[in-house]
């Protein structure tokens, strides 16, 4: 692999162009044009000359990627896209080949043929549920979107039920500010369906709003809004990947099936640059058990230690929460808490090797000697100094509380 890292090193040098730029030690432009499929003869001469002394044999998936780039340069788009598909078949998470595939799918005559081949690859890749689905009831849906491949996956429980090509923002990086034309990466839920009569024609008559920015986004200072899953008035919209202003767009016929699986405020959709298939998740289930047990035992110190110093609620920050919970918990003689229908998703940003946060949602049944209620709770659980902490709680009562 040393040869590959040598090329990467050269690519990190400053921008350059043709011979007059090389005299100034600028080599990046030749490699940039090669990776983008626009290499000139001079670029190829340069790259081949640099590689002649490298004895290591590159892996096959990189060979196919390079063959795809050469085919692009020659104008053979179908040959190029076939090579990218072969590269992905050999290494299913090799994102350069995904990006080149999605660049070319709009330029070939029969995109549906290549799209089906990609669909088969994605199905095989995710038929085993990825570790980011930590827990999910057998009858509940969760959605995963992968920007790298431009697919939306629907799991029922932990079984892949269906998948659909989609298109996301024009800039494939994570969203940070209003108008950056990026699709946010994170874990969200659907807050409302917008009636078709209120939608401009371009949205295809179907749109569902996501709760971006979520509490973690706000903590990070991420801005903007108006992120939807919606349709389009254009035929074959998904043959134009990476082309939205930040929303996730699906074909109208696909979207009619997708929205049937959405329960408002109760269906999570997690958006990743790349969905990890081999990442290590924390013991979130054990964390939740400790949270419940400390609450039931009225062990206030342990209970409060599970909350972040940056925790906020309707009356303020952590200090006011601490005072409130100490007073309420210690006033009870007996507390019983049940968690039912638990869903837990994990999120990692970009291509990070670490999980950044988790979202857990469940039906919570609370009973004490003076009060009882039942409702839907959502926890945002972040990592601080290697430890899991609750950043935010959301609770919605399902039925009227009662005095016992």
C-alpha positions in Angstrom: 0.0 0.0 0.0 3.1 2.3 0.2 2.6 3.4 -3.4 -1.0 4.5 -2.6 0.1 6.6 0.4 2.8 8.2 -1.8 0.2 9.3 -4.3 -2.0 10.6 -1.4 1.0 12.6 -0.2 1.6 14.0 -3.6 -2.1 15.0 -3.8 -1.8 17.0 -0.6 0.8 19.3 -2.2 -0.3 22.7 -3.5 -2.4 23.2 -6.7 -0.6 23.0 -10.0 -1.3 22.8 -13.7 1.0 22.0 -16.7 4.8 22.2 -17.1 5.1 25.8 -15.9 3.4 24.9 -12.7 5.5 21.8 -12.2 8.6 23.9 -12.3 7.2 25.5 -9.1 6.8 22.1 -7.5 3.0 22.1 -7.8 1.7 18.6 -8.6 -1.8 18.5 -7.2 -3.7 19.6 -10.4 -2.5 16.5 -12.3 -3.8 14.2 -9.6 -6.9 16.2 -9.1 -7.8 16.0 -12.8 -7.0 12.2 -12.8 -9.3 11.5 -9.8 -12.1 13.6 -11.4 -11.8 11.7 -14.7 -10.3 14.6 -16.7 -6.6 13.7 -16.9 -4.7 15.0 -19.9 -2.0 12.9 -21.7 0.6 15.0 -19.8 -1.0 14.2 -16.5 -0.9 10.4 -17.3 2.7 10.6 -18.3 3.6 12.3 -15.1 1.6 9.9 -12.9 3.1 6.8 -14.7 6.6 8.2 -14.3 6.2 8.7 -10.6 4.8 5.2 -10.2 7.5 3.3 -12.1 9.7 2.8 -9.1 6.9 1.6 -6.9 7.1 -2.2 -6.6 4.1 -2.9 -4.4 1.1 -4.4 -6.2 -2.1 -2.4 -5.5 -5.3 -4.2 -4.4 -7.7 -5.1 -7.1 -10.5 -2.7 -6.0 -8.1 0.2 -6.5 -7.0 -1.1 -9.8 -10.7 -1.1 -11.0 -11.1 2.4 -9.6 -8.1 3.6 -11.6 -9.4 1.8 -14.7 -12.6 3.6 -14.3 -10.9 7.0 -14.1 -8.9 6.1 -17.3 -12.2 5.1 -19.1 -13.8 8.4 -18.0 -10.8 10.3 -19.4 -11.4 8.5 -22.7 -15.1 9.2 -22.7 -16.2 5.6 -22.2 -18.7 6.3 -19.4 -20.4 2.9 -19.4 -17.0 1.1 -19.2 -16.0 3.5 -16.4 -19.2 2.9 -14.3 -18.7 -0.9 -14.7 -15.2 -0.6 -13.3 -16.5 1.4 -10.3 -19.1 -1.3 -9.7 -16.4 -4.0 -9.8 -14.4 -1.9 -7.3 -17.4 -1.7 -4.9 -18.1 -5.4 -5.3 -14.5 -6.1 -4.0 -14.6 -3.4 -1.3 -18.2 -2.5 -0.5 -17.3 0.6 1.6 -14.8 2.2 -0.9 -16.4 5.6 -1.1 -14.3 7.0 -4.1 -16.0 4.5 -6.4 -19.4 5.4 -5.0 -18.9 9.0 -5.7 -17.6 8.4 -9.2 -20.6 6.1 -9.8 -23.0 8.8 -8.7 -21.3 11.3 -10.9 -21.6 9.1 -14.0 -25.1 7.7 -13.4 -26.5 10.9 -14.9 -24.4 10.6 -18.0 -25.1 7.1 -19.3 -27.9 6.1 -21.6 -29.4 3.3 -19.5 -29.0 4.4 -15.9 -31.6 1.9 -14.6 -29.3 -1.0 -15.6 -26.4 0.3 -13.5 -28.8 1.4 -10.7 -30.1 -2.1 -10.3 -26.6 -3.5 -10.0 -25.8 -0.9 -7.3 -29.1 -1.8 -5.6 -28.1 -5.4 -5.5 -24.7 -4.5 -3.9 -26.3 -2.3 -1.3 -28.9 -5.0 -0.4 -26.1 -7.5 0.1 -24.0 -5.1 2.1 -26.8 -4.2 4.5 -28.8 -7.5 4.7 -27.0 -8.0 8.0 -28.1 -5.0 10.1 -25.3 -2.5 10.8 -24.2 -2.0 14.4 -25.7 1.5 14.5 -29.1 -0.2 15.0 -28.4 -1.1 18.6 -32.0 -2.0 19.5 -35.3 -1.9 17.7 -38.7 -3.7 18.3 -39.6 -6.3 15.7 -42.6 -4.2 14.6 -41.0 -0.8 14.4 -39.4 0.9 11.4 -36.2 2.9 11.4 -34.7 4.6 8.3 -31.0 4.9 7.5 -29.7 7.2 4.7 -26.2 6.9 3.3 -25.0 9.9 1.4 -22.0 8.1 0.0 -24.1 5.6 -2.0 -27.3 7.8 -2.2 -29.6 5.2 -0.7 -32.4 5.1 1.9 -32.7 1.8 3.8 -35.8 0.8 5.7 -35.5 -1.7 8.6 -38.4 -3.3 10.4 -36.9 -4.4 13.7 -33.5 -5.3 12.5 -34.6 -6.8 9.2 -33.9 -4.9 6.0 -37.3 -4.6 4.4 -36.6 -2.3 1.5 -34.2 0.2 0.1 -34.6 3.1 -2.3 -32.2 5.4 -4.3 -32.4 9.0 -3.1 -30.5 12.2 -3.8 -29.0 14.5 -1.2 -27.3 17.9 -1.0 -25.1 19.3 -3.7 -22.2 19.5 -1.3 -21.8 16.0 0.3 -20.3 17.3 3.6 -22.3 17.8 6.8 -24.6 20.7 7.1 -23.5 23.6 9.3 -25.1 26.9 8.1 -28.2 28.1 6.3 -27.8 27.9 2.5 -24.8 25.6 2.3 -26.7 23.1 0.2 -25.7 20.3 2.5 -27.8 17.5 3.9 -27.3 17.2 7.7 -25.7 14.1 9.3 -27.4 13.0 12.5 -30.3 11.2 14.0 -33.7 12.8 13.5 -37.4 12.1 13.5 -40.3 13.2 11.3 -42.3 16.0 12.9 -45.1 16.6 10.4 -46.5 15.8 7.0 -47.1 18.9 4.8 -50.4 18.8 3.0 -50.0 18.5 -0.8 -52.2 21.6 -1.3 -49.5 23.7 0.5 -46.6 22.4 -1.5 -45.1 24.0 -4.7 -45.1 21.6 -7.7 -41.4 20.9 -7.4 -41.9 18.8 -4.3 -44.1 16.3 -6.1 -47.0 16.5 -3.6 -45.3 14.7 -0.7 -43.1 16.2 2.0 -42.3 15.2 5.6 -40.3 17.5 7.9 -37.3 16.4 10.0 -36.5 17.9 13.4 -33.2 19.4 12.2 -31.4 20.9 14.1 -31.7 18.3 16.9 -30.3 19.0 20.4 -26.8 17.7 19.5 -26.8 19.9 16.4 -27.7 23.0 18.5 -25.0 22.1 21.1 -22.5 22.1 18.2 -23.8 25.4 16.8 -25.2 24.0 13.6 -27.6 26.3 11.8 -30.2 26.3 9.1 -33.4 24.4 8.9 -36.2 23.3 6.5 -34.8 19.8 6.0 -37.4 17.5 4.5 -37.9 14.1 2.9 -39.8 14.9 -0.2 -40.7 14.0 -3.8 -40.1 15.8 -7.1 -42.0 16.8 -10.2 -39.1 15.6 -12.3 -39.1 12.1 -13.8 -36.1 10.0 -12.8 -35.0 12.5 -10.2 -32.7 10.0 -8.6 -30.5 9.9 -11.8 -29.2 13.3 -10.6 -27.4 12.4 -7.3 -26.1 15.1 -5.0 -28.4 17.8 -6.4 -30.7 19.0 -3.7 -30.5 22.1 -1.5 -30.1 19.9 1.6 -33.2 17.8 1.7 -33.5 14.1 1.0 -35.4 13.5 -2.3 -36.9 10.2 -3.4 -38.8 9.2 -6.5 -42.5 10.0 -6.1 -43.6 6.3 -6.6 -41.0 5.2 -4.0 -42.0 7.9 -1.6 -45.6 6.8 -1.6 -44.4 3.5 -0.2 -41.9 5.1 2.2 -44.3 7.4 3.9 -46.7 4.5 4.8 -44.0 3.4 7.2 -43.6 6.8 8.9 -45.3 7.4 12.3 -45.1 11.1 13.1 -42.8 11.8 16.1 -42.1 8.1 16.4 -39.9 7.1 13.4 -36.2 7.8 13.5 -34.2 8.6 10.4 -30.4 8.5 10.7 -28.3 10.2 8.0 -24.6 9.2 7.6 -21.9 10.0 5.2 -21.1 6.3 5.3 -23.1 3.8 7.4 -20.5 1.9 9.4 -20.7 -1.9 9.4 -17.8 -2.7 11.7 -17.9 0.1 14.3 -17.9 -0.7 18.1 -20.8 0.6 20.0 -21.0 1.4 23.7 -23.0 -0.5 26.3 -26.0 1.8 26.0 -28.4 -0.9 27.2 -26.4 -1.3 30.4 -26.4 2.5 30.7 -30.2 2.6 30.5 -30.5 -0.2 33.0 -28.3 1.8 35.5 -30.5 4.9 34.8 -33.7 3.0 35.6 -32.3 1.2 38.7 -30.8 4.4 40.2 -34.2 6.1 39.7 -36.1 3.2 41.3 -33.6 2.9 44.2 -33.9 6.6 44.7 -30.1 6.7 44.4 -30.1 10.4 43.4 -26.3 10.8 43.2 -25.9 7.9 40.7 -29.0 9.0 38.8 -27.7 12.6 38.4 -24.2 11.5 37.5 -25.7 10.0 34.3 -26.6 13.5 33.1 -24.3 15.9 31.2 -23.4 19.3 32.8 -24.7 20.7 29.5 -28.2 19.1 30.1 -31.1 21.5 29.5 -34.8 21.3 30.2 -37.8 23.6 30.1 -36.7 25.4 33.3 -33.1 25.9 32.6 -29.8 23.9 32.8 -28.3 21.1 34.8 -28.3 22.9 38.2 -32.0 23.6 38.2 -32.6 20.0 37.0 -30.5 18.7 39.9 -32.4 20.6 42.5 -35.7 19.5 41.0 -34.9 15.8 40.7 -33.4 15.6 44.2 -36.6 17.1 45.7 -39.0 15.0 43.7 -37.2 11.6 43.9 -36.4 11.9 47.6 -40.1 12.8 48.3 -41.2 9.4 47.1 -41.3 6.2 49.2 -41.4 3.9 46.2 -40.7 4.3 42.5 -41.2 1.8 39.7 -40.1 2.5 36.1 -40.6 0.2 33.1 -39.1 0.7 29.6 -41.0 -0.8 26.7 -40.5 -0.9 22.9 -37.0 0.4 23.1 -35.2 1.7 20.0 -31.6 2.8 20.1 -29.6 4.2 17.2 -25.9 5.2 17.2 -24.4 8.0 15.1 -20.9 8.7 13.9 -19.9 11.8 12.1 -18.3 11.6 8.7 -15.8 8.7 8.6 -14.9 8.9 12.3 -13.9 5.6 14.0 -16.0 6.6 17.1 -19.6 6.9 17.9 -20.5 10.5 18.7 -24.0 10.0 20.2 -27.0 7.8 20.6 -30.7 8.4 20.5 -32.9 6.1 22.6 -36.7 6.2 22.5 -39.2 4.1 24.3 -42.5 3.9 26.1 -41.9 4.8 29.8 -44.3 3.6 32.5 -43.7 5.5 35.8 -45.4 4.6 39.1 -44.8 6.0 42.6 -46.7 6.1 45.9 -48.2 9.5 44.9 -48.1 9.7 41.1 -48.2 7.6 37.9 -48.0 8.3 34.2 -47.2 6.7 30.9 -45.6 8.3 27.9 -43.1 8.3 25.0 -39.6 9.3 26.0 -36.6 10.2 23.9 -33.0 10.5 25.3 -30.0 12.1 23.5 -27.0 10.4 25.0 -23.5 11.9 24.2 -20.0 10.8 25.2 -18.1 13.0 27.6 -14.5 12.0 28.6 -15.3 8.5 27.4 -18.5 8.2 29.5 -22.1 8.2 28.4 -24.2 11.2 29.6 -27.8 12.3 28.9 -27.8 15.6 27.1 -31.5 16.0 26.6 -34.8 14.4 27.5 -38.1 14.7 25.5 -41.3 13.3 26.9 -44.8 13.2 25.6 -47.6 11.7 27.7 -49.8 9.1 26.1 -52.6 9.3 28.6 -53.7 11.5 31.5 -51.7 11.1 34.7 -53.4 10.0 37.8 -53.0 10.2 41.5 -52.5 6.9 43.3 
